[in-house]
Amino acid sequence: MKGKGSFSGIVLLGIGLFFLARQMNITYVLPYLTWPTFLIIIGLAFLVQSSSGKEGPSSFSAVLLLGLGIHFHAISHVDGWPKEPAVIILIIALAFLYMYKQTKEGLLAGIVLLAISGWSFFNRSDTPSIKEWFSSIEGFWPFILIGAGAYFIFIKKK
């Protein structure tokens, strides 16, 4: 299958370009040649693999690694980029939703994590009524996550 060789090829090509760019000392590229770049390279390889065939679960890894790589670069290079854990939860939610698009699995997890991410962003809001409402339900969301996880592990089986 063409997709199996493309993963290794993209990883090797990306890492080779990474080290070539470091050796060439290209000034405007050097700030981006850090460890998050490896996450982006591997994420791109997973994305190509998932889009070239029936490799649906690798679509989750693709979005997760791409998102984390972009996020960690943006923290260093974009003023005002949010540093809250809610961003990582948002990236995981988007990975689940993209995987759902490919495999029709993970929709509930994606929606729950998207809601938690939104809650985390709005919980820091200066609007008192929103903050009061979110703080009243704050103690319950870990139990909801545990319950949903247990449902997927023990009850919902194909």
N, C-alpha and C positions, 0 to 999 in steps of 0.2 A: 504494500500500500504506500502510496506517495506520501501520506501524512506522517508516517513513522520516521522516515529519513529527514523530513523537513524540520522536525523538532530539534534533533541533534545538529543539523546544519545551521539552523538559525542561532542556536546557543553558541556554537563554535565561531560562526561569523561575527556575532555580536561581541563576544569576548575578544576576538582578534582585533576588531575595529576599536574596541575600548583601549587595548594596550598599544595599538598603533597610534591612536590619537594622543595618548600619554607620552609616547616616545617623541612625537613630532612637536610637543610643547605648544599646541595651538591655544593661545591665551584665552579666547572667549569660550572654549570648550572645557578647559581644565577644571573650572569650578563644578562642572556637572559629572566629572569622572570620579565618582565616589561609589560607595557600596549600594546606594539606592538604584544606581544604573544597572547593577546586576539583577535586581528585582524586575526592572523594566524589561531587560533582555529576555529573561526567563518567562516573564508574563507574555511578551510578544510571541515567543515560541509556542507557549500553550495556546494562545489565541489562534495562531495559524493552524495548529494541530486540531483544535476543536472546530474550526470553521471548515476544515478540509474533509471531514468525514463524520462519523458517528461517535466522536470522542466527547460526548456531552459533559461528563464530570470534569474534564480538563478545562471547560469554560469557566467553572468556578475558580480554579487556580489561576487562570489567565487574568480575570478581572481583579482578583484579590492581589496578586503580585504587581500587576500594572498600577492599580490604585495605591497600594502602599509605596511603591517606588516614586510615583508622582507626588504623593503626599509628603514623603520625607524630603524630596527635592524642594517642594514648594515651601516647606517650613523654613528652609535655609535661604531661599531666594525670592520669596514673595512677601512683601510687607503686609501685615494684617491677616496672614493665613491662619485659620484657627488651629490651635494646638490641643484642643480638648480630645479626650478619648472618644467622644461622639463621632468624630470624623472617621476613626477606624471602624466603629460600629456601622457607620453609613457605608463605608467601602465593602464591608462584609455583606450588608443587606443588598447592595447593588450586585455583588457577586452571586448571591442566591437568586436574585431576580433575573439576572442574565442566564444563569444555569436553568432556571425554569423555562425561559424562552427556548432553550436548546433541548431540554429533556422532559419538560412538564413535571419536574420535581423541585421542591424547595420554595414554593410560593408562600406558604404560611410562615416559614422561618424568615424569608425576606421581608414580608410585611411587618412581622413582629419586630424585627431588628430595625427596620425603617422607622417604626413608631417610637422605639426606644431612643434612636438617634435624634429624632425630632423633639422628643421629650427633653433630652439632655440639652439640646440647643435652646429650647424655649424656657427651660427651668432657670437658666441664667438671665432671663429677661428681666427688665426693670419694671414691667407691668405687674402690679401687686396681685390683681385677680388671677392672672395666669399662674403666677408663682405659687399662690395659695392653693390653687386647684392641683397643680402638679405635686406639691409637697404633701398633700393629703393622700395621694396614691403611691408615693415614693416607696413605701415599705413593702408593697405588694408585688412589684414587677419581678423580683428574683423568683418568687414562687410561681409566677406565670411562666417564666422561662423554664424552670425545673419541670413543671407540669407538661409543657409542650414537648420538651425533650424526652420525658418519660413516655408520653403518648407515642412519639415516633419510634422509640426503641422497643417498647413492650406491647403496644396495642395495635398500631397500624403496621401490618406486615403484608407483603404482597404474596 
